[in-house]
């Protein structure tokens, strides 16, 4: 992946906001935002969301991209055809919690992984991403969020 940096006069700015389910207004940092050129798939531009969920990627060449927003423990969000022209603002994106094994759906395997770490601190858990709400401990609140998304699949748009 290419490091994203501002190069004055080159490329455009792509910005947006991501909300991580059950994280509150200031716990949305760390989601990975990836733009991959559909014309040249080796051209990746990668950034991270800030605590309020906002993100900005500067210096992106105009063109058609695949946008992927991901965070461990959450269902990823993908748009396969995103046309970048001029300044581009991505509409607000919500990532839903519970995909601990990264198979793009919330299933019994994810519930089993969470229960295996139930009441543990995230720092000592086998699956730290089971701390869906980001409070440092794997509890009923995380299980409740996961179960509210049971059998949900990742979002993939054309």
Secondary structure, DSSP 4 states (H G I P E B T S, - for coil): -EEP---TTSSEEEEEEEEETTS-TT--TT-EEEEEESS-TT-EEEEE--TTSEEEEEEEPSEEEEEEEE-TEE--EEEEEEEE-SSEEPPPEEEPEEETT-SSB--HHHHHHHHHTTT-BGGG-SSGGG-TT-SSB--HHHHHHHHHTTT-B-EEE-
